[in-house]
Amino acid sequence: MEVDCEHSYTYYGGRLSSMHPRAREEDSPLSSMTLTPHQRTVLNYIVEFQHKRGYSPSLADLALAFGVSSKNAIAKVVNALVREKQLEKDPKGRIKIIEQSVQEAELQPMMLPLFGPISAGAAGAAEEQAEEILNLEEYIVPQRSRGATFLLRVRGDSMIEAGIQEGDLVVVDRNAEPKAEEIVVGVLDGEFTLKRLRKDKGKFYLQAENPQYPDMYALEELQVAGVVRGVIRKY
C-alpha cells in the first residue's frame, strides 16, 4: 500500500515543521432505523447465520451464541425486531428475515458482545453475561479518524518487543500529530519504515523494538506519514 506523504510531518534539525491536512467529513452509511446496539447485533447475527447455513437460528441457537441461559431474554429481542419490521415469524414461530433487514444489516457496524476480562495467568472464573456490546469498527477506528486511517502489513521483526510481528496489520492515523515515544510510519530520507519515534537533545530519530537493529538517524530529513493506533492479527 502506498503511503500518502502529503499528510506528513517533517523534522528539520530536530524541529517539527507540520503540514496539517484538511479534515474530511464522511457521510455515514448507517441506516436510520431506531434499534438499540444489542438489537442490531442480534439482527446482524441472524442474517449472517442464515447466509452461512441456509436457515434461521432458533431461540436456543441465539441464547447459546450470546451467552444467556434464558430463551425468554432472546425472545424479547426477537419480538422487538418483529415489531420494528426487521423480522417476521412464520405460523410455527420460526424466524424469517425481511429482505430490507438484510440490506440494512449489511450497512450496520460490527457489534460483538464483550464478556469481560479473562485471566492469562492462573485460571479464574469467567463472566457468563456480556458486560457490554462493543462496536468493533469504532473501537479500532474512531469516527473522527475514519477518513484519515489506513492499514499497512508489517514485514520484518524490528518491532517484536512492542508486540508487532511480521504479517500483522497496523492501523495508522495520518492526521494525528506525532509525539516522541509513539510508534510511527517514518519516512527516513525517502524510505518508509515502522519504528518508535524518539527525541534526544532536541533531535528526533527512529528506534526499533529489537536490540538487533540500530537506531536510525536522518541524513537529510525525517518525515512521519502516520501514527500507529492499533495492531490486527489473525490466528
N, C-alpha and C positions, 0 to 999 in steps of 0.2 A: 504494500500500500504506500502511495506517495504522500509524504507529509507536506502540508501547506505551510510553507515558510513565510508567507505573507503575515500570518498571525504568529509573530515570534518576538522574543526579547533578546537584544544583542548586548553583550558586555564588551566594553572597550576599556582597557587599562583598569579593570576591576570595578568599573562603574556601570550602572544599568541604564541603558537607553531603551525605553519601552515604545513599542508601536501598538497602540490599543486598537483592536479590531472593533468594528461596529457590531453591537448585539443584534442577533437575528431572531425575530419572533416567529415561532412556528404555529400554524393553525393546528389545534388539537383534533385528532381523528376520532376521538371518543364520541360515542352517541350520547343523546340527551336523555336516555332512559333513566328513571329515578330509582335505581336499585342500590341497595347497600353494598359495600365491598364484599361481604360474605355471600350475598345473593348472587353477585356477579361471578364469584369464584365457583359456586356450585353450578351455575348455568354453564360456565366455560368447561367445567369438568364433565358435565353431562354431554355436551356437544362433542368434546374430544373422545369420550368413552364410546359414543355411538359411531363416530367416524372410524375408530380403530376396530370395533367388534361387530358393527352392523346391527346392534340393538341397543336400547336404552338401559341404563343401570336400574336396578331395583333399589328400594329404600335401604335394604340391607347392604347392598354394594356401596351406597353413598355413606352410610353410617360407618362402614369399615374404612373407607377412603379418608374420611375427615376425623376419624378417631373418637367418635361418640358412641356411647353404649346404648342410647335410646333412639329407636327409629322415629319416635314421635317428634324429636327435635328436628330431624331432617325433613319429616313430613310437613312441618310448619313452613320450612323454607320453600319446599316444592309447591305447596299450596299458595304461597305468596307469589311465586313465579307464574303460577297459573292465573292468579288474579291480575297480574301485570301483563298478561297475554304474551308471556315469553315461552310458556309451555302449555301443553294440553294433556288431558288424560283420556284414554280410551274407556269403553264401558267396563272393562275389568280393572280399571285404576292404574293401568300401566302408563308410564311417562311417554309423551310424544313431543318431539321437537317441532316448533314452528319455524318455517324457513327464514323468516325475518330474524329470529333469535340466532340462527346460525351465522347470518351475516353480521349481526351486531356483536356476537360473542367473538368473532374473529378480529373485531376492532378494539376489543377490551384489553387493558393491560394484563399481564400475567400476575394473578393474585394467588399466593400459596399460604397455607396455614403454617404458623410458626409455633412449635411446641416447646419453646423454652430451651434452657441450657441442657447439655449432656456432658457428663464427666469424661474427660480424656485421660484421667489418671485412674484412681480406684473407682470401681463400679459404684454407681449410685442410683437412686430411684429416678424414673423417667416420668415426665409430665404426660398425663393421659388426655388432657384437654388443650386445644390450641389457645395460646395466650393472646394471639392477635393474628390478623390476616395481613400478610406482607405484600405490598406492591413491588414485585421484583424489579420492574423497569425503573421505578422511582428510586429504589434502594441503590441500584447500580449507577444510574444516570439521572440525577435530579432534573426536574423540568427546566429549570433556569439554564442548564448546561446542554440541553438536547442538541441545539443547532451547532454546537462547537465541540462535540465529542466524537472521537473516532477510536478504532481498535488497531492494535499492532500485535503481530505474532512474534514472540521472543525467539531469537536464535542465539545460542551460546549459553555459557554458565557463569558469566561475570557477576550476576545478581543473586546467586543462590542463597547467600546469607541474609538477604532481605525477603526470602521466601518466594522468589521469582525464578522459575525453572524454564528450561528450553521447551518450547511448544506452548507455553502459557499465552493467553491473550491479556494484554494490559489495556485498561480503559484510560484514555488520555483526554484531558480537557485543555484545548488550545487557547481558551480565553483566560485561564487562571494566571495570575501574576506569580511567577516562580519565586520561591524563597529558599534560602540556604537550608540544607538538610532534607529537602524534598527530593523524591525520585522524579527525574525529568527525562524527556526526549531531548537530548543535547545535540546540537549541530556544531561540531568542533572542526573549524577550518573547512566547512562544507561537507563533512562526513557525519552521518547520523549514528547515534549510539544511546543506549539506555543506561543511565548512571545516576548516582546521587550527586546533587549539586552541593558543593562545599564552598566555604569562604574563609580565607586565611589572610590576615593583614590587609584586608580591604580588597583582595583579589579573589575572583571566582575560579573554580576548577571543577572537574568531574572525577568522582571516585567510584570504583567498583565495590561490590559487596562480596568480594572474593579476594583473599590475600595474594593469590597468584597473579593478579593483574595490577599494573602500576597506576598511579594517579595520572590524570590526563590534563595537560595544560595547553591552551590555545597558542599557536604561533602568531596568528593574526586576529581571529575573533572567535568568541564563543556565543552561540545563539541557543535559545530554548524554544522549541516548537510546541511544547505542551507539558503539562504536569500530570503525572500518573495518579489516578484516583481509585484504582482497583485492579484486581487480578482475577481472571476467569480461568478455571482449569476443569477439564472433564476427566473422569477415571474410567 
